[in-house]
Amino acid sequence: MLDRMKESSGSVLGFRFDGKLSESDYATVLIPELERAMKDHQNVRILLKIEGFRSWRPGEAWEAFKQWPGMERVDRIAVVGGERWREWMNHLPGLFVGFSGVDVRYFPENRLRDAWGWLREGLVVLPVPE
């Protein structure tokens, strides 16, 4: 399950999910939301808030996301989750391999506000080239 967070605005989009990105989530929520933001912004930044995390089941949609052509316009990804998520990230260092040129940072759940701040830091609004 994946849904867009209400705190999303402009080129900074947040998504709440349960640790598994399904094909439907990818095709009907994630990519359309990112593409919509890219119409008005040169680059986008993404917050992934993992809730109810038990284990990591990335699936094919995660691989498709990492290889999505629009990824070249994503410059930051903040991953927000509990301690179990931090453990999993340490055990799976290749999880974010493939996000070439993307600054990916982990934030504990109690630092959600800091994650939003980091994503919004230094944003300059530039027109999208036509």
N, C-alpha and C positions, 0 to 999 in steps of 0.2 A: 504494500500500500504506500502511496506517495501523494502528498497534497502540498499545494503552495501555501506558504505561511503569509499571514496578513501583514507582517512587518516588511514584506518585500516592497521595493519601490525603485523605479527607474532601472538602472543597470545592475542592481543588487537584488538577487532573487534567493529566497529561502524555501527549502522543501523539507517537510517532515516525513520520515519514512522508517520502516521497521527492519531495515537491514537487507531487504531483498528488493531489487529493482525488477519488476516484471516487464514483460514485453508491452503489456497494455499501459503501464505507468510511463514507460519510455516513449511510446508512440502517441499517447493521448494527453499526457500532462507535461513531462519534463521537456522534451524537444519543442513542442509548440510554444510553451512559455518562454523558453530561451530564444527561439526565433522571433517571437513577438518583441521581446526586449531589444534584440539586435537590429530591428528596423529603425529604432531611435537612438541607439548607442553603439559606439565603435567596439567596445569591449563589455563583457558582463562578468559579474562575480557571483559565486554560488555558495550558499550555506546549506549544508546537509545536516539536519538534526535527526539523529537516530534515537528512536524511542522504542521501549520494550525489546531491546536487543537481547537475543539469546545466542545466536550464532550467525556467522557470515555465510550467506548463500548468494554469491554475486550473480551467477547465471549469465546467459548470453546477452541480456540487455545491458549489463554493466560493461561487457567488452565492446558492445556496439556504441555505448556512450563514450568510452575512451577513444574510439576510432571515428566518432562523428566529425564530419568536416568542419562544423562550426566551433569545435574545440579550440581552434587556433585563435579565437576571439575571447576565450575565457582566460583571465590572467590570475585569478585567485579562487581558491576553494577552501572554505572553513568547514571542518568536520566537528560537530558538537555531539558529545555522547558521554555516557557514564564510564566508570572505571573498567567495566568488562570490555567496552569498545576500545579503550586505550590498550588493554592487554592484547586484543585481537590485532590492532594495528601494529604492535610491536612484533607479533608472531608472523604477520603477513606483510613484510616490507614491500613486496611486489604489488600490493593492492592498488597503489596509485602510480605504479610505473606505467608509462605510456601517456601520462599527462605532461608531455614535453612543454616546457616553458610556462607551466602553471605553478604558482606558489601554493602549496597545500599545507595547511596547518590544522592541528588538533586543538580543541578547546574543551575542557570539562563542562558538564551540564550547567554548573553554577557560574560559568563565565560566558553565557550566551550573549549578554550585552557587549562584552569585549569582542566576541566574534563578529557581531554586526558592526561594531566600531572599526575593527581592522578592515573589514570588507569595504566600508565607506571611506576609509582614510585615503586622502590624496586624490579623490576622484575629480577629474576635469571633464566637463561635458564638451564633447567634440561632435560635430556633425558626422553622420555616417556617409562614407563615400558612395556615390551613385554609380 
